[in-house]
Amino acid sequence: MNKWIKIAGGVVVVLIGVIVAGVAILGSMDFNQYKGLIAEQAKEATGRDLTIAGDLNLEISLNPAIAVDGVTFSNAEWGSKPDMVKVDRFAAEVSLIPLLSGQVVINRLLVEGVDLLAETNKDGVGNWEFKPGEKAAPSESGGGATLPAVDKVVMRNIKVTYKDGVTGDEKRIALDELTAAAGSIDAPVKIDAKGSLNEKIFEIAGTLGSVAQMTSADGVYPVDVTASALGVKTTYKGSLGTPGGKLSVDGQLSVAVASLKKTLTEAAEIAPQAKDVPPIGADKIELSSKVKFDGTNASLSGMSLQAGKTDVAGSAQASLGKTPNVEVALTSNLIDLDELLPKSEKSEEKPAEKPADGRVFPNDPLPLDGLKAVNAKVSFDGKKVVVQGNHIDDVSVRLTLKNGNLQVDPFSAVVAGTKVAGNVGLNGGVSVPTLVAKLNAAGLDYGELMRQRGITDIASGKLHAAVDVKGAGGS
């Protein structure tokens, strides 16, 4: 027994000696001598120049660390600047013990001072596209690579510029600091980021699922994130992923817009199209809803929308396919269309041109094919709707659309104290479209309607009406 103990002890001493000698040899090596080889390999793989201006350092310990400073990667020949990427510092610290079992654990990954230029030329070719034959050959190594576990990622002073050579558009993203931390590959990832898009500040903070969950076969992971940008605060708590290659969303979403006017003004500086969005009187907007999407079916449930004075609650669901199916059920205490709808700018309207064939009404075909684009079922119950100064109470509408057949049945509302009810049917699914409309109003006080619009001393009285219309044709 003593003999075997002595042999084992000798083996341990030899192993320790080998390790110490290896550490000493590695610690005395100058890794800067490999900078030329690294640059040569990069040139062979991409056709571009990689330059390491600073030192390439390796620190040997139980947590080996590597650091490199002053890295640049050249741009395409036609690029607007000589360099595509500049990196001030890159550093990584790895745990040595887990390597013995084949697991790569990165304790800390630091990327600092990055200036990245992504651009296209006038033909739409990106500077990230390499010439044929200059791309690196695909790896032929067999087996799946072991996924490294990263405990903490820190990125500071990151600048990304995108220039569109076709349109001349330019976007600038600056990431002041991003921290992503997880205790292990199976632990949740905490993120905290602050930066700007075209000098407009944004912030993102929250928790994502673990790296193992985000890279698993089903690809679904928990999310609890809050993002703020352009005066809009968005919070999402639930799950997110791409199982089977399809986007999957299931969680609670809330969006708060402090000032829509200010948000659109700032957004127009990033996306000029936002200038075309007409302003509305409802400046403060809040939306909350349960959101689900599985790549085919989408739904909003428990939805609550507050836009100025207007409030809407309810649910909506849609099934995508060749002919989408949509179902919507909404309720409201007040919808103020005078506040919501953009103010119209009065302009002189050109008189309608008379049809060349002498008809009173043109013979142009009605665009009824659009009725076949979707099947829908919509219900709405509102206590009050304000439109052009008129107050319409107890509005109730039931609408169905199937195979081009549109039916609004029933429709009812209280206008100036009088109930107005009816139904409308427009069938565009048959060879000759048909229209049926009925409306009944008994004792409608049209004088009160005028007064609600601020028009007085013009007319007063009550109107009794019964409308029954039927027709057929495609024009």
DOKOL-982397 format. One record per residue (C-alpha): x, z, y; residue number from 1. Coordinates in nm, 4 decimals. Each point is the difference from the previous one (the first is absolute). Layout:
BEGIN
u->X, w->Z, v->Y, resi->NUM
...
***
This chain:
BEGIN
u->0.0000, w->0.0000, v->0.0000, resi->1
u->0.2805, w->0.0936, v->0.2411, resi->2
u->0.1615, w->-0.3349, v->-0.0762, resi->3
u->-0.3112, w->-0.1932, v->0.1086, resi->4
u->-0.0342, w->0.2147, v->0.3108, resi->5
u->0.3573, w->-0.0824, v->0.0976, resi->6
u->-0.0600, w->-0.3740, v->-0.0629, resi->7
u->-0.3211, w->0.0033, v->0.2103, resi->8
u->0.1786, w->0.1930, v->0.2725, resi->9
u->0.2802, w->-0.2547, v->0.0019, resi->10
u->-0.2458, w->-0.2886, v->0.0269, resi->11
u->-0.1730, w->0.1677, v->0.2975, resi->12
u->0.3351, w->0.0539, v->0.1725, resi->13
u->0.0913, w->-0.3677, v->-0.0543, resi->14
u->-0.3385, w->-0.1166, v->0.1350, resi->15
u->0.0342, w->0.2195, v->0.3061, resi->16
u->0.3470, w->-0.1329, v->0.0530, resi->17
u->-0.1219, w->-0.3590, v->-0.0249, resi->18
u->-0.2819, w->0.0675, v->0.2461, resi->19
u->0.2317, w->0.1728, v->0.2468, resi->20
u->0.2509, w->-0.2842, v->-0.0295, resi->21
u->-0.2759, w->-0.2580, v->0.0487, resi->22
u->-0.1307, w->0.1799, v->0.3069, resi->23
u->0.3503, w->0.0224, v->0.1412, resi->24
u->0.0648, w->-0.3702, v->-0.0608, resi->25
u->-0.3332, w->-0.1048, v->0.1547, resi->26
u->0.0538, w->0.2360, v->0.2918, resi->27
u->0.3376, w->-0.1545, v->0.0758, resi->28
u->-0.1224, w->-0.3600, v->-0.0144, resi->29
u->-0.0496, w->-0.2044, v->0.3151, resi->30
u->-0.3326, w->-0.1781, v->-0.0525, resi->31
u->0.0530, w->-0.2061, v->0.3142, resi->32
u->0.2036, w->-0.2353, v->-0.2164, resi->33
u->-0.3277, w->-0.1172, v->-0.1576, resi->34
u->-0.1590, w->-0.1073, v->0.3302, resi->35
u->0.1395, w->-0.3505, v->-0.0409, resi->36
u->-0.1397, w->-0.0282, v->-0.3524, resi->37
u->-0.3440, w->0.1187, v->0.1159, resi->38
u->0.0010, w->-0.2549, v->0.2836, resi->39
u->0.1053, w->-0.2735, v->-0.2421, resi->40
u->-0.2845, w->0.0808, v->-0.2407, resi->41
u->-0.2525, w->0.0030, v->0.2873, resi->42
u->0.1251, w->-0.3390, v->0.1197, resi->43
u->-0.0334, w->-0.1444, v->-0.3499, resi->44
u->-0.3512, w->0.1360, v->-0.0416, resi->45
u->-0.1447, w->-0.0916, v->0.3405, resi->46
u->0.2318, w->-0.2370, v->0.1785, resi->47
u->0.0192, w->0.2497, v->0.2868, resi->48
u->0.2810, w->0.2235, v->0.1280, resi->49
u->-0.0144, w->0.3744, v->-0.0669, resi->50
u->0.2388, w->0.2101, v->0.2059, resi->51
u->0.0805, w->0.3706, v->-0.0449, resi->52
u->0.1771, w->0.1038, v->0.3198, resi->53
u->0.0081, w->0.3735, v->-0.0736, resi->54
u->0.1349, w->0.2030, v->-0.2904, resi->55
u->-0.1408, w->-0.0025, v->-0.3527, resi->56
u->0.0155, w->0.3634, v->-0.1118, resi->57
u->-0.0687, w->0.1685, v->-0.3345, resi->58
u->-0.0150, w->0.3769, v->-0.0290, resi->59
u->0.0375, w->0.1350, v->-0.3567, resi->60
u->-0.1816, w->0.3254, v->-0.0886, resi->61
u->-0.3004, w->0.1179, v->-0.2029, resi->62
u->-0.1961, w->-0.1979, v->0.2581, resi->63
u->0.2093, w->-0.3161, v->0.0577, resi->64
u->-0.0638, w->-0.1727, v->0.3323, resi->65
u->0.0754, w->-0.3478, v->0.1264, resi->66
u->-0.0054, w->-0.1062, v->0.3647, resi->67
u->0.0694, w->-0.3235, v->0.1794, resi->68
u->0.0082, w->-0.0698, v->0.3744, resi->69
u->-0.0238, w->-0.3124, v->0.2120, resi->70
u->-0.1606, w->-0.2587, v->-0.2285, resi->71
u->-0.1106, w->-0.3396, v->0.1312, resi->72
u->-0.1604, w->-0.2954, v->-0.1782, resi->73
u->0.0119, w->-0.3385, v->0.1680, resi->74
u->-0.3026, w->-0.2009, v->0.1057, resi->75
u->-0.0998, w->-0.3545, v->-0.0932, resi->76
u->0.1961, w->-0.2737, v->0.1749, resi->77
u->-0.2969, w->-0.0840, v->0.2214, resi->78
u->-0.0752, w->0.3665, v->0.0821, resi->79
u->-0.0374, w->0.1279, v->0.3562, resi->80
u->0.2639, w->0.2719, v->-0.0588, resi->81
u->0.3189, w->0.0034, v->-0.2112, resi->82
u->-0.1105, w->0.2949, v->-0.2161, resi->83
u->-0.3192, w->0.0413, v->-0.1980, resi->84
u->0.0620, w->0.3663, v->-0.0870, resi->85
u->0.2144, w->0.2752, v->0.1465, resi->86
u->0.0251, w->0.3468, v->-0.1599, resi->87
u->0.1882, w->0.2830, v->0.1710, resi->88
u->0.0007, w->0.2324, v->-0.2996, resi->89
u->-0.1183, w->0.0134, v->-0.3594, resi->90
u->0.0532, w->0.3090, v->-0.2151, resi->91
u->-0.1276, w->0.1240, v->-0.3355, resi->92
u->0.0539, w->0.3196, v->-0.1966, resi->93
u->-0.0535, w->-0.0039, v->-0.3783, resi->94
u->-0.0330, w->0.2898, v->-0.2484, resi->95
u->0.2711, w->-0.0227, v->-0.2661, resi->96
u->-0.1551, w->0.2110, v->-0.2784, resi->97
u->-0.3180, w->-0.2151, v->-0.0473, resi->98
u->0.2255, w->-0.3051, v->-0.0435, resi->99
u->0.1126, w->0.1451, v->-0.3351, resi->100
u->-0.3546, w->-0.0531, v->-0.1291, resi->101
u->-0.0301, w->-0.3462, v->0.1541, resi->102
u->-0.2146, w->0.1027, v->0.2969, resi->103
u->0.0958, w->-0.0957, v->0.3549, resi->104
u->-0.0938, w->0.2673, v->0.2528, resi->105
u->0.0732, w->-0.0753, v->0.3659, resi->106
u->-0.0100, w->0.3262, v->0.1933, resi->107
u->0.0108, w->-0.1638, v->0.3417, resi->108
u->-0.0001, w->-0.3553, v->0.1265, resi->109
u->0.0869, w->-0.0604, v->0.3655, resi->110
u->-0.0353, w->-0.3274, v->0.1874, resi->111
u->0.0834, w->0.0141, v->0.3682, resi->112
u->0.0294, w->-0.2472, v->0.2859, resi->113
u->-0.1509, w->-0.3158, v->-0.1533, resi->114
u->-0.0607, w->-0.3129, v->0.2071, resi->115
u->-0.1828, w->-0.2633, v->-0.2054, resi->116
u->-0.0961, w->-0.3427, v->0.1331, resi->117
u->-0.2552, w->-0.1996, v->-0.1990, resi->118
u->-0.0735, w->-0.3408, v->0.1478, resi->119
u->-0.1158, w->-0.3495, v->-0.0822, resi->120
u->0.1137, w->-0.3311, v->0.1432, resi->121
u->-0.2237, w->-0.2697, v->0.1478, resi->122
u->-0.0756, w->-0.1242, v->-0.3538, resi->123
u->-0.1147, w->0.3427, v->-0.1163, resi->124
u->0.3052, w->0.0698, v->-0.2178, resi->125
u->0.0936, w->0.3689, v->-0.0060, resi->126
u->0.3519, w->0.1325, v->0.0438, resi->127
u->-0.0573, w->0.2045, v->-0.3165, resi->128
u->-0.0182, w->-0.3248, v->-0.1985, resi->129
u->0.3358, w->-0.1046, v->-0.1445, resi->130
u->0.1095, w->-0.3537, v->-0.0735, resi->131
u->-0.0562, w->-0.1362, v->-0.3543, resi->132
u->0.2857, w->0.0975, v->-0.2291, resi->133
u->0.1060, w->0.2907, v->0.2196, resi->134
u->-0.2374, w->0.2558, v->-0.1439, resi->135
u->0.1228, w->0.2601, v->-0.2418, resi->136
u->-0.0576, w->-0.0859, v->-0.3660, resi->137
u->-0.2672, w->0.2102, v->-0.1724, resi->138
u->0.1225, w->0.2915, v->-0.2046, resi->139
u->0.0197, w->-0.0580, v->-0.3748, resi->140
u->0.0362, w->0.3642, v->-0.0945, resi->141
u->-0.2480, w->0.1100, v->-0.2614, resi->142
u->-0.2246, w->0.3031, v->0.0071, resi->143
u->-0.1779, w->0.1704, v->0.2875, resi->144
u->0.2046, w->0.1668, v->0.2697, resi->145
u->-0.0335, w->0.3746, v->0.0472, resi->146
u->-0.1956, w->0.0693, v->0.3166, resi->147
u->0.2015, w->0.2233, v->0.2326, resi->148
u->-0.1565, w->0.3154, v->0.1394, resi->149
u->0.0498, w->0.0406, v->0.3749, resi->150
u->-0.0535, w->0.3511, v->0.1331, resi->151
u->0.0291, w->-0.0846, v->0.3696, resi->152
u->0.0263, w->-0.3163, v->0.2079, resi->153
u->0.0915, w->0.0173, v->0.3667, resi->154
u->-0.0060, w->-0.3072, v->0.2249, resi->155
u->0.0913, w->0.0209, v->0.3677, resi->156
u->0.0193, w->-0.2465, v->0.2850, resi->157
u->-0.1325, w->-0.3002, v->-0.1931, resi->158
u->-0.0811, w->-0.3136, v->0.1981, resi->159
u->-0.1704, w->-0.3055, v->-0.1441, resi->160
u->-0.0671, w->-0.3134, v->0.2057, resi->161
u->-0.2084, w->-0.2928, v->-0.1200, resi->162
u->0.0191, w->-0.3328, v->0.1842, resi->163
u->-0.2330, w->-0.2849, v->-0.0897, resi->164
u->0.1843, w->-0.3248, v->0.0730, resi->165
u->-0.3222, w->-0.2008, v->-0.0242, resi->166
u->-0.2244, w->0.1977, v->0.2367, resi->167
u->0.2650, w->0.1840, v->0.2004, resi->168
u->-0.1699, w->0.3309, v->-0.0823, resi->169
u->0.2228, w->0.3086, v->-0.0205, resi->170
u->-0.0680, w->0.3410, v->-0.1537, resi->171
u->0.2245, w->0.3053, v->0.0330, resi->172
u->-0.0246, w->0.3011, v->-0.2292, resi->173
u->0.2072, w->0.3089, v->0.0712, resi->174
u->0.0135, w->0.2885, v->-0.2448, resi->175
u->0.1394, w->0.3042, v->0.1783, resi->176
u->0.0009, w->0.2066, v->-0.3166, resi->177
u->-0.1561, w->-0.0121, v->-0.3438, resi->178
u->0.0266, w->0.2767, v->-0.2570, resi->179
u->-0.1287, w->-0.0305, v->-0.3555, resi->180
u->0.0624, w->0.2969, v->-0.2264, resi->181
u->-0.0897, w->0.0878, v->-0.3601, resi->182
u->0.1376, w->0.2665, v->-0.2289, resi->183
u->0.0102, w->-0.2359, v->-0.2983, resi->184
u->-0.1242, w->-0.3334, v->-0.1275, resi->185
u->-0.3242, w->0.1739, v->-0.1035, resi->186
u->-0.0506, w->0.1912, v->0.3268, resi->187
u->-0.2154, w->-0.1159, v->0.2944, resi->188
u->0.1818, w->-0.1845, v->0.2775, resi->189
u->-0.0342, w->0.1488, v->0.3471, resi->190
u->0.0439, w->-0.2516, v->0.2801, resi->191
u->0.0444, w->0.0385, v->0.3731, resi->192
u->0.0705, w->-0.2984, v->0.2237, resi->193
u->0.0148, w->-0.0628, v->0.3730, resi->194
u->0.0649, w->-0.3311, v->0.1656, resi->195
u->-0.1434, w->-0.2802, v->0.2086, resi->196
u->-0.1345, w->-0.3550, v->-0.0272, resi->197
u->0.0833, w->-0.2062, v->0.3087, resi->198
u->0.0678, w->0.3312, v->0.1796, resi->199
u->-0.3426, w->0.1381, v->-0.1061, resi->200
u->0.0583, w->0.3342, v->-0.1725, resi->201
u->-0.1336, w->0.0736, v->-0.3497, resi->202
u->0.0216, w->0.3036, v->-0.2273, resi->203
u->-0.0643, w->0.0343, v->-0.3737, resi->204
u->-0.0016, w->0.3265, v->-0.1930, resi->205
u->-0.1336, w->0.1173, v->-0.3336, resi->206
u->0.0514, w->-0.0012, v->-0.3751, resi->207
u->0.0114, w->-0.2792, v->-0.2557, resi->208
u->0.0025, w->0.0158, v->-0.3774, resi->209
u->0.3228, w->0.0379, v->-0.1907, resi->210
u->0.2418, w->-0.2860, v->-0.0567, resi->211
u->-0.0976, w->0.0076, v->-0.3693, resi->212
u->-0.3674, w->-0.0461, v->0.0925, resi->213
u->0.0695, w->-0.2778, v->0.2491, resi->214
u->0.2018, w->-0.1947, v->-0.2567, resi->215
u->-0.2130, w->0.0711, v->-0.3068, resi->216
u->-0.1904, w->-0.2647, v->-0.1926, resi->217
u->-0.3378, w->0.0774, v->0.1620, resi->218
u->0.1664, w->0.0289, v->0.3424, resi->219
u->-0.2555, w->0.2466, v->0.1430, resi->220
u->0.1186, w->0.3008, v->0.1981, resi->221
u->-0.1459, w->0.2624, v->0.2369, resi->222
u->0.0266, w->-0.0451, v->0.3771, resi->223
u->-0.0577, w->0.2451, v->0.2850, resi->224
u->0.1259, w->-0.1658, v->0.3173, resi->225
u->-0.0724, w->0.0081, v->0.3726, resi->226
u->0.1153, w->-0.2825, v->0.2272, resi->227
u->-0.0241, w->-0.0236, v->0.3784, resi->228
u->0.0585, w->-0.3138, v->0.2071, resi->229
u->-0.1455, w->-0.1694, v->0.3091, resi->230
u->-0.2261, w->0.2975, v->0.0626, resi->231
u->-0.1528, w->-0.0267, v->-0.3485, resi->232
u->0.0295, w->0.2828, v->-0.2515, resi->233
u->-0.0604, w->-0.0959, v->-0.3636, resi->234
u->-0.0140, w->0.2422, v->-0.2918, resi->235
u->-0.0300, w->-0.0919, v->-0.3670, resi->236
u->-0.0196, w->0.2398, v->-0.2924, resi->237
u->-0.0548, w->-0.1291, v->-0.3508, resi->238
u->0.1740, w->-0.2434, v->-0.2321, resi->239
u->0.1678, w->-0.3359, v->0.0468, resi->240
u->0.1631, w->-0.2484, v->-0.2332, resi->241
u->0.0142, w->-0.3444, v->-0.1565, resi->242
u->-0.1052, w->0.0363, v->-0.3662, resi->243
u->0.0185, w->-0.3346, v->-0.1748, resi->244
u->0.1156, w->-0.1580, v->0.3236, resi->245
u->-0.3274, w->0.0792, v->0.1804, resi->246
u->-0.0271, w->0.2275, v->0.3010, resi->247
u->-0.1746, w->0.3295, v->-0.0778, resi->248
u->-0.1269, w->0.2376, v->0.2710, resi->249
u->-0.2047, w->0.3148, v->-0.0523, resi->250
u->-0.0013, w->0.2632, v->0.2701, resi->251
u->-0.1298, w->0.1413, v->0.3264, resi->252
u->0.0809, w->-0.2003, v->0.3126, resi->253
u->-0.0413, w->0.1104, v->0.3602, resi->254
u->0.0851, w->-0.1947, v->0.3158, resi->255
u->-0.0139, w->0.1367, v->0.3548, resi->256
u->0.0464, w->-0.2172, v->0.3087, resi->257
u->0.0518, w->0.2079, v->0.3133, resi->258
u->-0.0489, w->-0.2959, v->0.2368, resi->259
u->-0.0857, w->-0.3457, v->-0.1316, resi->260
u->0.0800, w->-0.1592, v->0.3361, resi->261
u->0.3485, w->0.1515, v->0.0030, resi->262
u->0.0568, w->-0.0879, v->-0.3662, resi->263
u->-0.0924, w->-0.3662, v->0.0557, resi->264
u->0.2235, w->-0.0165, v->0.3081, resi->265
u->0.2991, w->0.1316, v->-0.1949, resi->266
u->-0.0809, w->-0.2129, v->-0.3036, resi->267
u->-0.0048, w->-0.3135, v->0.2170, resi->268
u->0.3666, w->0.0594, v->0.0824, resi->269
u->0.0769, w->-0.0276, v->-0.3728, resi->270
u->-0.2674, w->-0.2490, v->-0.1092, resi->271
u->-0.1167, w->-0.2230, v->0.2892, resi->272
u->-0.3192, w->-0.0797, v->-0.1969, resi->273
u->-0.1247, w->0.3495, v->0.0890, resi->274
u->-0.0532, w->-0.1224, v->0.3568, resi->275
u->-0.2925, w->-0.2075, v->-0.1283, resi->276
u->-0.1841, w->0.3071, v->-0.1333, resi->277
u->-0.2826, w->0.0657, v->0.2477, resi->278
u->-0.0153, w->0.3545, v->0.1434, resi->279
u->-0.2946, w->0.2241, v->-0.0820, resi->280
u->-0.1319, w->0.3059, v->0.1772, resi->281
u->0.0507, w->0.2293, v->-0.3015, resi->282
u->0.3585, w->0.1074, v->0.0608, resi->283
u->0.0352, w->0.2852, v->-0.2503, resi->284
u->-0.0558, w->-0.0886, v->-0.3667, resi->285
u->0.0120, w->0.2127, v->-0.3148, resi->286
u->-0.0507, w->-0.1229, v->-0.3555, resi->287
u->0.0026, w->0.1942, v->-0.3238, resi->288
u->-0.0804, w->-0.1282, v->-0.3488, resi->289
u->0.0801, w->0.0190, v->-0.3671, resi->290
u->0.1703, w->-0.3292, v->-0.0891, resi->291
u->0.0291, w->-0.1638, v->-0.3418, resi->292
u->0.1420, w->-0.3376, v->-0.1026, resi->293
u->0.1116, w->-0.1185, v->-0.3436, resi->294
u->0.0858, w->-0.3603, v->0.0772, resi->295
u->-0.3550, w->-0.1182, v->-0.0697, resi->296
u->-0.2394, w->0.2666, v->0.1270, resi->297
u->0.0169, w->0.1716, v->0.3391, resi->298
u->-0.2103, w->0.2839, v->0.1351, resi->299
u->-0.0406, w->0.2335, v->0.2971, resi->300
u->-0.1955, w->0.3164, v->-0.0687, resi->301
u->-0.0825, w->0.2994, v->0.2152, resi->302
u->0.0867, w->-0.2181, v->0.2988, resi->303
u->-0.0305, w->0.1445, v->0.3489, resi->304
u->0.0666, w->-0.2032, v->0.3158, resi->305
u->-0.0142, w->0.1306, v->0.3554, resi->306
u->0.0615, w->-0.2563, v->0.2766, resi->307
u->-0.0800, w->0.1368, v->0.3428, resi->308
u->-0.3678, w->0.1014, v->-0.0109, resi->309
u->-0.0633, w->-0.1972, v->-0.3173, resi->310
u->0.0024, w->0.1591, v->-0.3448, resi->311
u->-0.0361, w->-0.1686, v->-0.3388, resi->312
u->0.0103, w->0.1512, v->-0.3487, resi->313
u->-0.0454, w->-0.1420, v->-0.3454, resi->314
u->0.1692, w->-0.1973, v->-0.2742, resi->315
u->0.1074, w->-0.3528, v->-0.0858, resi->316
u->0.1242, w->-0.1663, v->-0.3132, resi->317
u->0.1108, w->-0.3501, v->-0.0868, resi->318
u->0.0758, w->-0.1758, v->-0.3240, resi->319
u->0.2361, w->-0.2927, v->0.0478, resi->320
u->-0.0353, w->-0.3168, v->-0.2009, resi->321
u->-0.1089, w->-0.3592, v->0.0319, resi->322
u->-0.3061, w->0.1270, v->0.1894, resi->323
u->0.0682, w->0.3491, v->0.1385, resi->324
u->-0.2715, w->0.2637, v->-0.0268, resi->325
u->-0.0364, w->0.2444, v->0.2887, resi->326
u->-0.2207, w->0.3084, v->0.0311, resi->327
u->-0.0219, w->0.1991, v->0.3225, resi->328
u->-0.2129, w->0.3051, v->0.0844, resi->329
u->0.0290, w->0.1380, v->0.3538, resi->330
u->-0.1720, w->0.2636, v->0.2137, resi->331
u->0.0414, w->0.0889, v->0.3657, resi->332
u->-0.1259, w->0.2400, v->0.2623, resi->333
u->0.0975, w->-0.2305, v->0.2866, resi->334
u->0.1431, w->-0.3500, v->0.0351, resi->335
u->0.0684, w->-0.0865, v->0.3627, resi->336
u->0.0618, w->-0.3752, v->0.0001, resi->337
u->0.0265, w->-0.0009, v->0.3784, resi->338
u->0.3101, w->0.2160, v->-0.0373, resi->339
u->0.1406, w->-0.1667, v->-0.3118, resi->340
u->-0.0400, w->-0.3679, v->0.0829, resi->341
u->0.2464, w->-0.1584, v->0.2425, resi->342
u->-0.1359, w->-0.0548, v->0.3470, resi->343
u->-0.0934, w->-0.3643, v->0.0382, resi->344
u->0.1494, w->-0.1932, v->0.2859, resi->345
u->-0.2705, w->-0.2101, v->0.1587, resi->346
u->0.0941, w->-0.3616, v->0.0457, resi->347
u->-0.1897, w->-0.3123, v->0.0770, resi->348
u->-0.1241, w->-0.1469, v->-0.3229, resi->349
u->-0.0117, w->-0.3732, v->-0.0356, resi->350
u->-0.3474, w->-0.1290, v->-0.0760, resi->351
u->-0.0452, w->-0.0961, v->-0.3627, resi->352
u->0.0436, w->-0.3677, v->-0.0615, resi->353
u->-0.3145, w->-0.1762, v->-0.1119, resi->354
u->0.0185, w->-0.1611, v->-0.3445, resi->355
u->0.0726, w->-0.3703, v->0.0221, resi->356
u->-0.2973, w->-0.0784, v->-0.2246, resi->357
u->-0.2476, w->0.1439, v->0.2534, resi->358
u->-0.0899, w->0.3081, v->-0.2051, resi->359
u->-0.0841, w->0.3284, v->0.1731, resi->360
u->0.2124, w->0.1866, v->-0.2570, resi->361
u->0.3133, w->-0.1504, v->-0.1567, resi->362
u->-0.0004, w->-0.1232, v->-0.3584, resi->363
u->0.3281, w->0.1805, v->-0.0828, resi->364
u->0.0092, w->0.1599, v->-0.3475, resi->365
u->-0.0243, w->0.3806, v->-0.0011, resi->366
u->0.3106, w->0.1754, v->-0.1432, resi->367
u->-0.1917, w->0.1574, v->-0.2880, resi->368
u->0.2721, w->-0.0513, v->-0.2612, resi->369
u->0.1613, w->0.3185, v->0.1322, resi->370
u->-0.2881, w->0.1981, v->-0.1485, resi->371
u->0.1325, w->-0.0879, v->-0.3461, resi->372
u->0.3463, w->0.1434, v->0.0674, resi->373
u->-0.0993, w->0.3580, v->-0.0836, resi->374
u->-0.2746, w->0.2064, v->-0.1616, resi->375
u->-0.0933, w->0.3094, v->0.1971, resi->376
u->-0.2344, w->0.2945, v->0.0173, resi->377
u->-0.0116, w->0.1913, v->0.3296, resi->378
u->-0.2087, w->0.2933, v->0.1166, resi->379
u->0.0049, w->0.1608, v->0.3437, resi->380
u->-0.1935, w->0.2922, v->0.1438, resi->381
u->0.0671, w->0.0952, v->0.3607, resi->382
u->-0.1709, w->0.2563, v->0.2210, resi->383
u->0.0824, w->-0.1829, v->0.3232, resi->384
u->0.1566, w->-0.3310, v->0.1021, resi->385
u->0.0762, w->-0.0786, v->0.3646, resi->386
u->0.0268, w->-0.3675, v->0.0953, resi->387
u->-0.0160, w->-0.1430, v->0.3542, resi->388
u->-0.1406, w->0.3286, v->0.1220, resi->389
u->-0.2889, w->0.0027, v->-0.2475, resi->390
u->-0.0355, w->0.2920, v->-0.2411, resi->391
u->-0.1152, w->-0.1006, v->-0.3468, resi->392
u->-0.0889, w->0.2929, v->-0.2264, resi->393
u->-0.0403, w->0.0519, v->-0.3737, resi->394
u->0.1609, w->-0.3279, v->-0.1015, resi->395
u->-0.0218, w->-0.0809, v->-0.3704, resi->396
u->0.1322, w->-0.3206, v->-0.1554, resi->397
u->0.0326, w->-0.1156, v->-0.3611, resi->398
u->0.1915, w->-0.3227, v->-0.0564, resi->399
u->0.0809, w->-0.1888, v->-0.3182, resi->400
u->0.1950, w->-0.3211, v->-0.0433, resi->401
u->0.0318, w->-0.1614, v->-0.3395, resi->402
u->0.0943, w->-0.3567, v->-0.0885, resi->403
u->-0.0651, w->-0.1123, v->0.3583, resi->404
u->-0.3423, w->0.1701, v->0.0270, resi->405
u->-0.0054, w->0.2398, v->0.2965, resi->406
u->-0.2851, w->0.2528, v->0.0181, resi->407
u->-0.0476, w->0.2623, v->0.2719, resi->408
u->-0.2892, w->0.2015, v->-0.1381, resi->409
u->-0.1095, w->0.2287, v->0.1446, resi->410
u->0.1104, w->0.0315, v->0.3589, resi->411
u->-0.1530, w->0.2658, v->0.2228, resi->412
u->0.0761, w->0.1735, v->0.3273, resi->413
u->-0.1710, w->0.1843, v->0.2826, resi->414
u->0.0312, w->-0.1888, v->0.3313, resi->415
u->-0.1334, w->0.1592, v->0.3191, resi->416
u->-0.2097, w->0.2344, v->-0.2122, resi->417
u->-0.1469, w->-0.2777, v->-0.2131, resi->418
u->0.0841, w->-0.0755, v->-0.3623, resi->419
u->0.1221, w->-0.3531, v->-0.0621, resi->420
u->0.0250, w->-0.1098, v->-0.3628, resi->421
u->0.0458, w->-0.3154, v->-0.1987, resi->422
u->0.2140, w->-0.1976, v->-0.2392, resi->423
u->0.2077, w->-0.3164, v->0.0003, resi->424
u->0.0949, w->-0.2265, v->-0.2892, resi->425
u->0.2470, w->-0.2885, v->0.0215, resi->426
u->0.0708, w->-0.1705, v->-0.3295, resi->427
u->0.3059, w->-0.2227, v->0.0260, resi->428
u->0.0489, w->-0.0122, v->-0.3754, resi->429
u->-0.2582, w->-0.2727, v->-0.0616, resi->430
u->0.0291, w->-0.3742, v->0.0644, resi->431
u->-0.2299, w->0.0251, v->0.3049, resi->432
u->0.0566, w->0.3350, v->0.1779, resi->433
u->-0.3111, w->0.2018, v->0.0847, resi->434
u->-0.0729, w->0.2561, v->0.2706, resi->435
u->-0.2721, w->0.2679, v->-0.0013, resi->436
u->-0.0315, w->0.2544, v->0.2827, resi->437
u->-0.2653, w->0.2588, v->0.0781, resi->438
u->-0.0088, w->0.2470, v->0.2898, resi->439
u->-0.2689, w->0.2405, v->0.1175, resi->440
u->-0.0076, w->0.2042, v->0.3214, resi->441
u->-0.3187, w->0.1661, v->0.1258, resi->442
u->-0.0065, w->0.1519, v->0.3470, resi->443
u->0.3600, w->-0.0729, v->0.0996, resi->444
u->0.0536, w->0.1304, v->0.3562, resi->445
u->0.2092, w->-0.2784, v->0.1517, resi->446
u->-0.0052, w->0.1752, v->0.3373, resi->447
u->0.1891, w->0.2904, v->-0.1560, resi->448
u->0.2502, w->-0.2473, v->-0.1486, resi->449
u->0.0701, w->-0.1376, v->0.3468, resi->450
u->0.0408, w->0.3478, v->0.1459, resi->451
u->0.2542, w->0.0937, v->-0.2694, resi->452
u->0.2065, w->-0.2952, v->0.1170, resi->453
u->-0.0253, w->0.1162, v->0.3595, resi->454
u->-0.2535, w->-0.2641, v->0.1004, resi->455
u->-0.3074, w->0.1433, v->0.1773, resi->456
u->-0.3005, w->-0.1268, v->0.1949, resi->457
u->-0.0061, w->-0.3340, v->-0.1781, resi->458
u->-0.2495, w->0.0355, v->-0.2820, resi->459
u->-0.1903, w->0.2573, v->-0.1977, resi->460
u->-0.2350, w->-0.0066, v->-0.2926, resi->461
u->-0.0150, w->-0.0059, v->-0.3751, resi->462
u->0.0538, w->-0.2787, v->-0.2481, resi->463
u->-0.1711, w->-0.0474, v->-0.3348, resi->464
u->0.1860, w->-0.2502, v->-0.2187, resi->465
u->-0.0193, w->-0.1314, v->-0.3538, resi->466
u->0.2499, w->-0.2691, v->-0.0943, resi->467
u->-0.0143, w->-0.1970, v->-0.3247, resi->468
u->0.2418, w->-0.2916, v->-0.0307, resi->469
u->0.0800, w->-0.2280, v->-0.2913, resi->470
u->0.2239, w->-0.3016, v->-0.0079, resi->471
u->0.2283, w->-0.2158, v->-0.2147, resi->472
u->0.2933, w->-0.2282, v->0.0666, resi->473
u->0.3719, w->-0.0066, v->0.0418, resi->474
u->0.0273, w->-0.0581, v->0.3762, resi->475
***
